[in-house]
Amino acid sequence: MLEIIKKKLRVDGSEEDVDLALLIGAAKEYLSNSGVPLQEEGKESALYKQALIIYSFLNYENYDKALNVEALKLSLQTIILQMKSYGGV
Protein backbone atom coordinates (compact mmCIF):
# COMPACT_ATOMS: atom_id res chain seq x y z
CA MET A 1 0.00 0.00 0.00
CA LEU A 2 2.93 2.33 0.68
CA GLU A 3 3.97 2.36 -2.98
CA ILE A 4 0.41 3.12 -4.11
CA ILE A 5 0.14 6.02 -1.66
CA LYS A 6 3.54 7.38 -2.72
CA LYS A 7 2.53 7.26 -6.36
CA LYS A 8 -0.80 9.00 -5.71
CA LEU A 9 0.84 11.70 -3.56
CA ARG A 10 3.66 12.04 -6.10
CA VAL A 11 6.35 11.27 -3.54
CA ASP A 12 9.73 10.15 -4.86
CA GLY A 13 12.45 8.50 -2.81
CA SER A 14 12.19 6.97 0.62
CA GLU A 15 12.77 9.91 2.95
CA GLU A 16 9.06 10.14 3.82
CA ASP A 17 8.38 6.38 4.04
CA VAL A 18 8.14 6.35 7.84
CA ASP A 19 5.72 9.28 7.90
CA LEU A 20 3.61 7.78 5.10
CA ALA A 21 3.53 4.39 6.84
CA LEU A 22 2.22 6.15 9.96
CA LEU A 23 -0.36 7.93 7.83
CA ILE A 24 -1.52 4.62 6.35
CA GLY A 25 -1.76 3.15 9.86
CA ALA A 26 -3.79 6.17 10.98
CA ALA A 27 -6.09 5.75 7.97
CA LYS A 28 -6.72 2.11 8.86
CA GLU A 29 -7.41 3.05 12.47
CA TYR A 30 -9.76 5.84 11.34
CA LEU A 31 -11.70 3.40 9.17
CA SER A 32 -11.82 0.84 11.97
CA ASN A 33 -13.06 3.46 14.44
CA SER A 34 -15.73 4.38 11.88
CA GLY A 35 -17.04 0.80 11.86
CA VAL A 36 -15.23 -0.46 8.74
CA PRO A 37 -13.72 -3.92 9.34
CA LEU A 38 -9.94 -4.05 9.03
CA GLN A 39 -8.83 -5.78 5.83
CA GLU A 40 -5.79 -8.00 5.55
CA GLU A 41 -2.77 -6.37 3.94
CA GLY A 42 -2.47 -7.37 0.31
CA LYS A 43 -6.13 -8.42 0.18
CA GLU A 44 -7.76 -5.02 0.53
CA SER A 45 -10.80 -4.30 -1.62
CA ALA A 46 -10.68 -1.49 -4.15
CA LEU A 47 -12.99 0.64 -1.96
CA TYR A 48 -10.80 0.09 1.10
CA LYS A 49 -7.70 1.12 -0.86
CA GLN A 50 -9.50 4.19 -2.17
CA ALA A 51 -10.46 5.17 1.38
CA LEU A 52 -6.81 4.87 2.47
CA ILE A 53 -5.73 7.02 -0.46
CA ILE A 54 -8.34 9.70 0.22
CA TYR A 55 -7.49 9.79 3.93
CA SER A 56 -3.83 10.17 2.97
CA PHE A 57 -4.62 13.06 0.60
CA LEU A 58 -6.57 14.81 3.34
CA ASN A 59 -3.87 14.41 5.99
CA TYR A 60 -0.61 14.64 4.06
CA GLU A 61 1.23 17.80 5.06
CA ASN A 62 2.53 18.51 1.55
CA TYR A 63 -0.74 17.92 -0.29
CA ASP A 64 -1.63 19.70 -3.50
CA LYS A 65 -3.44 22.89 -2.48
CA ALA A 66 -5.61 22.63 -5.62
CA LEU A 67 -7.39 19.53 -4.28
CA ASN A 68 -11.12 19.80 -3.71
CA VAL A 69 -10.99 18.98 0.00
CA GLU A 70 -14.76 19.04 0.52
CA ALA A 71 -15.31 16.59 -2.35
CA LEU A 72 -12.63 14.28 -0.92
CA LYS A 73 -14.26 14.39 2.53
CA LEU A 74 -17.64 13.54 1.00
CA SER A 75 -16.10 10.67 -0.98
CA LEU A 76 -14.45 9.25 2.14
CA GLN A 77 -17.70 9.42 4.11
CA THR A 78 -19.60 7.75 1.26
CA ILE A 79 -17.08 4.90 1.13
CA ILE A 80 -17.23 4.48 4.91
CA LEU A 81 -21.02 4.22 4.81
CA GLN A 82 -20.82 1.57 2.10
CA MET A 83 -18.21 -0.51 3.93
CA LYS A 84 -19.33 -0.04 7.51
CA SER A 85 -20.31 -3.14 9.44
CA TYR A 86 -23.73 -2.66 10.98
CA GLY A 87 -23.56 -5.71 13.23
CA GLY A 88 -25.31 -8.14 10.92
CA VAL A 89 -28.15 -5.81 9.97
N, C-alpha and C positions, 0 to 999 in steps of 0.2 A: 504494500500500500504506500510505503514511503516514496517509491519511485513515481507512482502515479501522482501523488500530491506534489512532488517536486516539479514534475512536468507541467501540471495544471497551474502552479504558482510561478512557473518560469524561473525556477531556482537551479543554478548550475553549481557544480562542485559539492563538497560534503561539509563545508563549514557550518551549515545550519541544520545538519541531520539530527542532532540531539534535540534542538528546539522543535523541529518538525515532528519528531517521534513523540515528544511530549504533547504537541498539539493534536496528533492523531489519537493518543491515549485519552486526552481530554474530550475529544469528539465522541469516542466510544462511551466514555462515562456519561456524557451529556445525553446521548441516545438512550443508554440504559436507565438513567434517572427519569427519562421521559416515558418509560414503559416499553421501549423497543428492546426485544431480546438480543443479547450479545451474539454475534455471529463469529464462527471459527475463522481464524486468519487463513486466507487463501481460498475460502469457500463463501465469501461474502456475496450477497445478491447485488445486482446492479443498483437497486435503490439504496441499499445500505452504503455502498461505495459512494454514490452520489451525495448522500447525506454527510459522509465524512469529508468529501471535497468541499461542499458548501460551507460546512462548519469551519473548515480550514481557511477558506476565503474570508469569512467574516471575522476571524480572529488572528489572522496573520498580520504582524506588525508592518510589513512592507507591502501591503496589498495595493493593487491598482486603484487609485482614487476615482477612476471613471466607472467603477463597478456600481451597479444599481443595487445598493445594500437592501433596500426595502423589498425588492423582488426576490433577492436571495433569501431573506428571512422568511418570506411567505412560502417559497419553495421548500425550505427546510421544514417548516411547520406542516406543510402538506404531506411531505414524505413521512414525517413522524406519525401523523394521524393514520396513514395507510399501513404502516408497519407495526404500530403499537399493539401490544398484547393486552386484550381486554379481559383476561382471566377466563377464557373459554366461552365468552359470549359471542 
